[in-house]
């Protein structure tokens, strides 16, 4: 019975460390397609996206929660002031953000700074 508990403990530890590592991937400064800098940081149990440079500097443009390797929530296009259902995936130094209203979607690719 002792080995069983060790296996369960190791499995839970692996999942905890993996989820923590995934969450850290999204944190930090990102260069947007338009050349602005966006900062993604923890805000409660979510991640908030704030523009740090450009015309819309200081504006919060999104809030997402981790769902495994992806992030889901809302993103706002400050140019047209529309809020979209947001999906974000991170792969290394690349972030892909997609915002959709019904069947109409916008996609951006950002690079980690």
Rosetta silent file (secondary structure, phi, psi, omega in degrees, C-alpha in Angstrom):
SEQUENCE: XXXXXXXXXXXXXXXXXXXXXXXXXXXXXXXXXXXXXXXXXXXXXXXXXXXXXXXXXXXXXXXXXXXXXXXXXXXXXXXXXXXXXXXXXXXXXXXXXXXXXXXXXXXXXXXXX
SCORE:     score description
SCORE:     0.000 S_00000001
   1 L     0.000  -27.901 -178.990    0.000    0.000    0.000 S_00000001
   2 H   -63.722  -41.510  179.021    2.963    2.348    0.620 S_00000001
   3 H   -64.346  -36.360  178.902    4.076    2.334   -3.030 S_00000001
   4 H   -59.135  -46.258 -179.862    0.569    3.206   -4.175 S_00000001
   5 H   -66.713  -35.107  176.123    0.585    6.394   -2.080 S_00000001
   6 H   -63.506  -42.547  179.198    4.053    7.303   -3.344 S_00000001
   7 H   -63.708  -44.541  178.748    2.840    6.970   -6.944 S_00000001
   8 H   -62.242  -44.117  179.680   -0.231    9.120   -6.227 S_00000001
   9 H   -60.546  -47.383  179.737    1.930   11.742   -4.484 S_00000001
  10 H   -62.136  -40.658  179.153    4.392   11.885   -7.396 S_00000001
  11 H   -63.061  -45.471  178.701    1.508   12.162   -9.905 S_00000001
  12 H   -64.553  -40.303  179.044   -0.072   15.069   -7.988 S_00000001
  13 H   -62.812  -42.058  179.180    3.302   16.788   -7.631 S_00000001
  14 H   -61.791  -46.395  179.331    3.904   16.464  -11.386 S_00000001
  15 H   -62.135  -43.867 -179.809    0.495   17.948  -12.234 S_00000001
  16 H   -61.199  -46.788 -179.585    1.009   20.820   -9.770 S_00000001
  17 H   -65.957  -41.978  179.830    4.467   21.668  -11.149 S_00000001
  18 H   -63.113  -45.692  179.239    3.270   21.374  -14.771 S_00000001
  19 H   -64.244  -39.085  177.783    0.292   23.663  -14.194 S_00000001
  20 H   -63.410  -41.129  179.693    2.517   26.168  -12.400 S_00000001
  21 H   -65.553  -41.647  178.642    5.004   26.144  -15.286 S_00000001
  22 H   -62.125  -41.450 -179.187    2.227   26.707  -17.845 S_00000001
  23 H   -63.199  -36.897 -179.156    0.887   29.660  -15.879 S_00000001
  24 H   -68.972  -25.313 -179.530    4.330   31.274  -15.811 S_00000001
  25 H   -59.612  -36.281 -175.220    4.626   31.107  -19.604 S_00000001
  26 H   -80.921  -21.310 -176.378    1.962   33.772  -20.073 S_00000001
  27 L   -70.183  143.540  173.215    3.382   36.179  -17.477 S_00000001
  28 E   121.942 -167.758 -178.289    5.532   39.100  -18.567 S_00000001
  29 E   -93.720  138.658 -178.581    5.922   41.685  -21.309 S_00000001
  30 E  -129.919  141.192  174.286    4.781   40.958  -24.853 S_00000001
  31 E   -90.904  120.845 -179.201    5.285   42.842  -28.122 S_00000001
  32 L   -79.113  169.433  176.949    1.913   43.126  -29.905 S_00000001
  33 L   -59.920  -31.795 -179.526    1.442   42.967  -33.685 S_00000001
  34 L   -82.239   -2.105  177.983    1.061   46.752  -33.654 S_00000001
  35 L    93.896   -2.194  178.103    4.408   47.208  -31.869 S_00000001
  36 L   -77.625  166.439  173.793    3.008   48.149  -28.457 S_00000001
  37 E  -104.832  130.381  175.402    4.097   46.530  -25.210 S_00000001
  38 E  -118.061  141.455  177.826    1.485   44.600  -23.236 S_00000001
  39 E  -111.106  127.274  175.089    2.022   43.298  -19.711 S_00000001
  40 E  -109.667  121.951 -178.101    0.311   40.103  -18.577 S_00000001
  41 E  -138.074  164.249  177.632    0.252   39.669  -14.819 S_00000001
  42 E   -68.971  140.190  171.494   -1.670   37.767  -12.149 S_00000001
  43 E  -143.695   96.488 -174.112   -4.853   39.382  -10.873 S_00000001
  44 L    69.360 -129.336  178.849   -6.557   37.132   -8.364 S_00000001
  45 L   -96.168   15.154 -178.892   -7.115   33.725   -9.941 S_00000001
  46 E  -122.732 -176.382  174.796   -6.878   35.215  -13.459 S_00000001
  47 E  -123.857  127.775 -179.871   -4.354   36.946  -15.697 S_00000001
  48 E  -103.786  144.815 -178.757   -4.889   40.594  -16.688 S_00000001
  49 E  -116.184  118.833 -177.904   -3.563   42.169  -19.889 S_00000001
  50 E  -125.387  133.072  175.931   -2.652   45.874  -19.749 S_00000001
  51 E   -76.200  132.635 -178.097   -1.130   47.958  -22.528 S_00000001
  52 L  -104.943  -15.781  178.952    2.045   49.675  -21.343 S_00000001
  53 L  -138.776  168.757  175.021    2.846   51.740  -24.465 S_00000001
  54 L    92.208 -174.682 -177.006    1.045   53.311  -27.401 S_00000001
  55 L   -57.919  -35.471 -174.763   -2.176   55.267  -27.863 S_00000001
  56 L  -104.367   26.545 -179.538   -4.104   53.098  -25.392 S_00000001
  57 L   -50.024  133.669  177.378   -1.362   52.980  -22.738 S_00000001
  58 L    90.289   -9.701 -178.310   -2.697   51.976  -19.313 S_00000001
  59 L   -84.036  136.915  173.846   -5.861   50.328  -20.611 S_00000001
  60 E   -79.679  122.146 -176.721   -6.825   46.854  -19.459 S_00000001
  61 E  -115.757   11.241  177.701   -7.541   44.881  -22.623 S_00000001
  62 E   178.647  158.658  175.665   -8.200   41.425  -21.244 S_00000001
  63 E  -149.778  120.321 -176.976   -8.726   38.998  -18.422 S_00000001
  64 E  -132.785  157.987  175.364   -8.244   35.263  -18.871 S_00000001
  65 E  -118.124  149.851  178.853   -8.063   32.136  -16.727 S_00000001
  66 E   -74.259  131.846  172.635   -5.827   29.143  -17.231 S_00000001
  67 E  -130.934   79.770 -175.402   -7.522   26.047  -18.595 S_00000001
  68 L    73.475 -124.938 -178.639   -4.675   23.582  -18.914 S_00000001
  69 L   -87.966   -1.849 -179.656   -2.305   24.740  -21.638 S_00000001
  70 E  -118.382  168.435  179.602   -4.756   27.391  -22.902 S_00000001
  71 E  -129.214  137.530 -178.865   -6.281   30.514  -21.431 S_00000001
  72 E  -133.333  145.990  179.167   -9.898   31.614  -21.815 S_00000001
  73 E   170.293 -133.817  179.086  -11.773   34.760  -20.896 S_00000001
  74 E  -127.594  146.429  173.536  -12.422   38.116  -22.540 S_00000001
  75 E  -131.376  147.044 -177.702  -10.253   40.429  -24.610 S_00000001
  76 E  -121.627  131.925  173.944  -11.058   43.967  -25.684 S_00000001
  77 E   -86.972  109.528 -175.601   -9.934   45.718  -28.841 S_00000001
  78 L   -67.135  -22.029 -179.116   -9.299   49.275  -27.612 S_00000001
  79 L   -67.901  -44.234  179.361   -9.502   50.634  -31.159 S_00000001
  80 L  -106.800    1.492  178.686  -13.170   49.693  -31.685 S_00000001
  81 L    54.404   36.160  176.535  -13.926   49.257  -27.944 S_00000001
  82 E  -105.520  142.599  178.305  -15.504   45.839  -28.556 S_00000001
  83 E  -103.906  134.952 -175.711  -15.136   42.954  -26.132 S_00000001
  84 E  -121.131  155.723  168.417  -14.600   39.458  -27.491 S_00000001
  85 E   -70.135  124.738 -172.671  -14.576   35.945  -26.087 S_00000001
  86 E  -109.262  142.076  173.630  -10.858   35.345  -25.815 S_00000001
  87 E  -131.264  129.852 -179.698   -8.672   32.301  -26.291 S_00000001
  88 E  -128.396  137.595  171.326   -4.920   32.446  -25.781 S_00000001
  89 E  -129.207  145.703 -178.830   -2.285   29.805  -26.328 S_00000001
  90 E  -122.767  132.898  175.937    1.410   30.159  -25.558 S_00000001
  91 E  -135.614  101.432 -177.534    4.212   28.233  -27.203 S_00000001
  92 L    63.011 -120.263 -179.427    7.667   29.264  -26.024 S_00000001
  93 L   -94.938   14.545 -178.740    8.131   32.958  -26.886 S_00000001
  94 E  -119.261  136.579  178.677    4.991   33.126  -29.030 S_00000001
  95 E  -122.682  133.970  176.204    1.485   33.958  -27.945 S_00000001
  96 E  -117.580  120.103 -179.200   -1.600   33.536  -30.134 S_00000001
  97 E  -114.591  128.748  176.817   -4.673   35.477  -29.077 S_00000001
  98 E  -125.362  129.753  176.772   -8.039   34.992  -30.730 S_00000001
  99 E  -119.543  132.044 -175.710  -11.099   37.059  -29.918 S_00000001
 100 E  -130.534  142.483  166.429  -14.530   36.119  -31.274 S_00000001
 101 E  -122.280  116.344 -174.642  -18.042   37.568  -31.351 S_00000001
 102 L    54.976 -118.372 -178.740  -20.412   34.889  -32.686 S_00000001
 103 L  -100.340    0.626 -178.000  -18.632   33.572  -35.802 S_00000001
 104 E   -95.715  122.002 -175.939  -16.468   36.664  -36.380 S_00000001
 105 E  -126.805  150.707  171.022  -12.942   36.335  -34.991 S_00000001
 106 E  -122.229  141.192  179.803   -9.754   38.396  -34.874 S_00000001
 107 E  -127.494  139.334  174.152   -6.377   36.800  -34.272 S_00000001
 108 E  -132.095  149.820  174.532   -3.078   38.345  -33.200 S_00000001
 109 E  -118.551  127.239 -179.341    0.339   36.854  -32.620 S_00000001
 110 E  -114.480  160.866  179.719    2.589   38.408  -29.994 S_00000001
 111 E  -123.207  136.335  179.077    6.244   37.839  -29.123 S_00000001
 112 E   -66.009  138.742 -179.901    7.731   37.659  -25.622 S_00000001
 113 L   -97.394    0.000    0.000   10.067   40.533  -24.794 S_00000001
